[in-house]
């Protein structure tokens, strides 16, 4: 069982920044895609961004221009830099890992981000 360990959430004032981290174990397939999603209360989970093991990045609408995804393949860790935060960014942020061999989908436990006015 692959466990993803997330960290970096918390309470921040509007306009502030946070950096989220998500570490995967070292024995995962080297061919994979890691990403970040979020779910606000009463809303569906939505994609923020994904990054492949080769470095290809896709951003979805949430946080576009304000959030930056990156990864360190030597640590099997993906990061999400949140900048210029607004109260509407308040949500639980989830890390996702898709491995190709074998094909499998994993989720982190989620980390709460709360943006105050």
Buried (B, 14 or more C-beta within 10 A) or exposed (E): EBEBBBBBBEEBEEEBEBBBBBBBEEEBBEEBBBBBBBBBEEEEBBBBBBBBBEEEEEBBEBBEEBBBBBBEEEEBBBBBBBBEBEEEBBBBBBBBBBBEEEEEEBBBEBBEBBBEE
